[in-house]
Amino acid sequence: MGIVGLGCMGMSYAYDPGGRDDDASAAVLHRALDLGADLIDTADVYGPHTNEELVGRALADRREEAFLATKVGFVTGETRLRRDGRPEHIRAAIDASLRRLRTDHVALCQLHRVDPEVPLEETWGAMAETVKAGKARMLGLSDVTVQQIHVAQSVHPVAAVQAELSLWTRGATAELLPFTAREGIALIAYSPLGRGFLAGRFDSPDDVPDGDYRRHNPRFREENFAANLRLLEGVRTVAPRPKRRTFSPEYKLRIVAEYDAAPKNEKGAILRRERLYHSHVKEWRAARDAGALEKLVDKRTSPARPKKSAAEAENERLRRQVERLEKELARNKAALEEMGKASALLEMISEGAD
Ligand SMILES: NC(=O)c1ccc[n+]([C@@H]2O[C@H](COP(=O)([O-])OP(=O)(O)OC[C@H]3O[C@@H](n4cnc5c(N)ncnc54)[C@H](OP(=O)(O)O)[C@@H]3O)[C@@H](O)[C@H]2O)c1
């Protein structure tokens, strides 16, 4: 197995919903295999389910080349994720994952989170059954303590443990990493680029795309962003950000027009050809439609602007915060209206039934 793996979550879950492109993601998967990054990591809850389907489709012809890993143990509740470590759920979830992945076994089946309502021995016992049945070669845990690893080990060997580990998330280095190294358990570092933050794409919270999970992550929120950007400066001293591409206003207008005129199934190809994100087009279109053509002039090519005073910067921050709160309020009002309509409808139906 290659030392670098490919986590597929962001291809269909959590990140940049407007920028997803299954064909491009499948091409990334194939490229990863070509480069020897054969650990392919997914989970039933990513999507939910669509990520495993995507991986299953993409690997259809190259299944044997992948060290395929998935995770079970979460269910999508009405409003949020819920843990479910009951043995009957685990058994059914693994079978469903294998169907979506178009395979009869995975190399690594992981418990996404320990369910505090179910003794770990029971959950892990059900996971171990799948190894005996040939549906998984090995078992892994995710976001666990050393104590929980001991409990699982008493039932069946723990081959791997996932933990968030990057330059800005160091918790695992204290106890977990030395322990797993001693025990010969693989530690799979997730979000190694700090969910994209360390890659330097984001200069402000507004750069996080709409509907993106990171908008709710405290590290990406207005109040913490500036402090985190300062930390990033340290990273940039050892890993400078690649020179950003700049685009002329004419280019932006041309691409938006081409993208909008293209049939739905060809839009992705334009983005890939130009190496752009959906969010680029969205931003440029919004500037064009608002007649804010000055926004189309790339910040990095435009003449240096006078530095804002601290008071101006604070005003700007507050203005953006008010804008965001207003948007949230409008969304909540719309949701309340919908609920009102639905309950009126229910009343009508129940009156009719009487
Ligand atoms: N066990 C768990 O509970 C758990 C939790 C989270 C994640 N995971 C696993 O870990 C995997 C990785 O997590 P993550 O997606 O948060 O990882 P990450 O590598 O920290 O962040 C991914 C983001 O980094 C950016 N990026 C990646 N490679 C880049 C490059 N070469 N240059 C510039 N930017 C780059 C991309 O941003 P853009 O899309 O903006 O380009 C991408 O969306 C997941 O896919 C999942 O399999 C597991």
The ligand as an ORCA input file, in Angstrom:
! r2SCAN-3c Opt
* xyz 0 1
  N     -12.577      9.534      9.954
  C     -13.155     10.693      9.897
  O     -13.993     11.027     10.748
  C     -12.790     11.639      8.801
  C     -13.075     13.003      8.904
  C     -12.700     13.838      7.862
  C     -12.056     13.297      6.755
  N     -11.808     11.960      6.680
  C     -11.134     11.340      5.535
  O      -9.971     12.066      5.247
  C     -10.008     12.502      3.894
  C      -9.275     13.800      3.770
  O      -9.915     14.800      4.543
  P     -10.126     16.231      3.936
  O     -10.811     16.065      2.628
  O     -10.706     17.082      4.980
  O      -8.549     16.545      3.653
  P      -7.623     17.776      3.414
  O      -6.575     17.234      2.543
  O      -7.230     18.374      4.711
  O      -8.514     18.840      2.658
  C      -8.978     18.587      1.383
  C      -8.982     19.884      0.607
  O      -7.645     20.335      0.456
  C      -7.486     20.916     -0.808
  N      -6.378     20.232     -1.470
  C      -6.113     18.928     -1.482
  N      -4.987     18.685     -2.177
  C      -4.536     19.867     -2.593
  C      -3.427     20.275     -3.345
  N      -2.553     19.389     -3.818
  N      -3.268     21.586     -3.579
  C      -4.147     22.474     -3.118
  N      -5.252     22.140     -2.394
  C      -5.423     20.858     -2.145
  C      -8.747     20.685     -1.604
  O      -9.449     21.896     -1.570
  P     -10.295     22.365     -2.824
  O     -11.385     21.360     -2.986
  O     -10.730     23.672     -2.384
  O      -9.341     22.380     -3.956
  C      -9.494     19.665     -0.779
  O     -10.895     19.827     -0.808
  C     -11.497     12.572      3.564
  O     -11.719     12.537      2.185
  C     -11.996     11.374      4.280
  O     -11.744     10.226      3.498
  C     -12.148     11.145      7.697
*
